[in-house]
Amino acid sequence: MPVVRDLRVLLRLTDFRRLLTVRLLSQSADGVYQVALATYVVFSPEKQTSPAAIASAMAVLLLPYSFVGPFAGVLLDRWPRRQVFLYGNLLRALLACCTAVLIVASVPDWLFYASALSVTAVNRFVLAGLSAALPRVVDPDRLVMANSLSPTAGTLAATAGGGLAFLMRLVASDSDAAVVLLGAALYLCSALASLRIGRELLGPDPAEVQPRLGTAIASTARGLLDGLGHLRRRPAAGHALGAMTLLRFCYGALTVMVLMLCRYAWADEESEGLALLGLAVAASGAGFFAAAVVSPWATGRLGRFGWIVACATAAAVLEPALALPFAPGPMLVAAFVLGLITQGAKIATDTVVQSSVDDAFRGRVFSLYDVLFNVAFVGAAAIAALMLPPDGRSVPLVLVVAVIYATVAVTLARWSHVGRLL
């Protein structure tokens, strides 16, 4: 297989291999920690889980990516990146241990969320640093290949870490703190693995560091505003981003609904509900993988906007048909379908943005994209918290989501048709 051959070539590079090890350990720890947080909020026997609690957990997991992310690069371009991996992962290991203590001590929720928020905020620096360091360990001819394979391997590691956390939670009841400590141990391993990389190898070069931090931060803020202004002059990218934001909103609202159904409607025992949630996550992940396989062919046949329209149209039809019975079987099928649709639309949106935005603005536009993507998911969780009953069965929510899907399909189809005529 070409992917296996490309990975074998990259793994011959010692420094790339060491950086990849840091990524795999760090992102597997992320998967463990995130599942531990989600299951503690949703499936702890002593907690009466509510949609509001789930929305709070999603905010903790995602908002740091939105608000810290655009500015993380400013500091990463001033600090030795190897030290960011070392101290960042050591700090996350310590904070994760604190989270485990807070779980055992049954402290007020706000204190638990503050600890979890600290862990996920540091995560933004580590992930951005891994991307920034990649050109320092791979020659330019292999950089595209490395950019394709390294994040994919990290995503698989996070999925494996989440699966390990689910398994540990199913085997040992009341094991939330133990799962968090497993994540802490993996963070520690990632920190130790970074010591095998030379301190100065990953940059940045001291001569290229901006002298004033305040100037760099102000420049980043102005850059984001410039990126927003550039989008106004690039309607194709703006329309694609708007459509993707709404599709991500729908996916977030349905995620909260499935969590509540797994917790209260589909299972009498906590372990049964957790197992169903694991199946739903696996089905959605399979849909994401299917999207990676299908999207190149679909965009070739339908065009980029045509594929987004097809995804939104299919969701508008299939989502109510599969979700309204509120039964596990059809909902697992829906998880696969919506995973495929959401990721398929994202792949097309990424391509539209990359091809229609000027290179000088591409980084800033993708920073805005990242903010929109995560804020939409958190906003959807907040809206779902207002609409969902305790057992998660909400016909109005399912119908509202279907209407949003249909609106995206019709609006984007009309715009792309008029755009072709113009």
C-alpha positions, 0 to 999 in steps of 0.5 A, a space after each residue: 500500500 502507498 501509505 505504508 510505503 510512505 510511512 516506512 520511508 519517513 520512519 527511516 528519519 531518526 528525528 522524525 521518528 522521535 517527534 512522531 513518538 512524542 505525538 503518538 504518546 501525547 495524543 493517545 493521552 488526549 484520547 484517554 483524558 477526554 473520554 475520562 472527562 466525558 464518562 465522568 460527567 455523563 456516566 458517574 453513578 453519583 451524578 444526575 447528568 443533564 444536557 447542561 453538564 454535557 454542554 459544560 464538558 464540551 466547552 471545557 474540551 473545545 473552547 481553549 482550542 478556539 481562543 488560545 489557538 490563534 495566539 499559541 503560535 506567537 509564543 511557540 515562535 519565541 520558546 524552544 519547541 522541544 521545551 514546550 513538549 517537555 514542560 507542557 506534557 509534564 504540566 499536563 501530567 501534574 494537572 491530570 493527577 490533580 483532576 484525579 484527586 478532585 474526582 476522588 474528593 467529589 469537589 464542586 463541579 466548577 473546580 473539576 472543570 477548572 482543572 480539566 480546562 487547564 489540561 486542554 488549554 496546554 494541549 493547544 500549545 503542544 499540538 501547534 508545536 508538533 506541526 511547527 516542528 515538523 519542517 525541522 525534521 523532514 526535508 522539503 521534498 517529503 514535507 507534504 507526505 509527513 503533513 499527511 501521515 503524521 496528524 493521521 497517525 496522531 488521530 488514530 492514537 487518540 482514538 486508540 487512547 479513547 478506546 483504552 479508556 472505554 475498555 478500562 471504564 467497562 472492566 472496572 466500575 468507579 474507575 474515573 480517577 484511574 482512567 485519568 491517572 492512565 492519561 497522566 502516565 501517558 503525558 509523562 511518557 511523552 515528556 520523557 520521549 521529547 528528551 531524545 530530541 536535541 534541545 535546539 533542533 526544533 527551533 525557533 532560530 533565535 535570530 528570527 524571534 520577534 523582539 516584543 511579545 506585545 507587538 507579536 500578539 497585537 499583530 496576530 489579532 490584526 491578522 485575524 481581522 485581516 483574514 475576516 476581511 479577506 473572506 468577504 472578498 472570497 465568497 466561495 470560501 465564505 459560503 463554504 465556511 458558513 455551510 460547514 459551521 452549520 453542519 458542525 452545529 447539527 453534529 454537536 446537537 445530535 452528539 448531546 442527544 445521543 449521550 443522553 439517550 445512552 445514559 438514560 433511555 437505552 440502558 438500565 445499567 451504567 455499563 450498558 449505556 457506556 458500551 452503547 456510547 462506545 459503539 456510537 463513537 466507533 460508528 461515527 469514526 467509521 463514517 469519518 474514515 469512509 469520508 476520506 475514501 469516498 470524498 475524492 471520488 465524490 468531489 471529482 464527480 459532483 464538484 466541491 460545492 456539489 459534494 457539500 450539497 449532496 452531504 447536506 441533502 442526505 443528512 436532511 432526509 436520513 437524519 429524521 428517518 433514522 433518529 425519530 424512532 429513538 432506537 439504538 440500531 437506527 441511531 448507530 446507523 445515523 452515527 455512521 452516516 452523519 460521521 461520513 456526511 460531516 467529515 465529507 463536507 469538511 474535506 470539501 470545505 478545506 479544499 475550497 478554502 485552500 484553493 480560493 484564499 490567497 496564500 498570504 491569508 491562508 493561515 489566518 483564515 484557517 485560524 478563523 475556521 478553527 474558531 468557527 468549527 469549535 464554537 459551533 459545536 459548543 453552541 450546539 451543545 448549549 442549544 441542545 441543553 435548552 431543548 432536550 428532556 432528561 431522557 434525550 428524546 426530543 422530536 423538536 431537536 431532530 426536526 430543527 436539525 433536519 431543517 438546518 441541513 435542508 437550508 444549507 443544501 438549498 442555499 448552497 445549491 442556489 448560490 453555486 448555481 448563480 455563481 456558475 452563471 455569473 
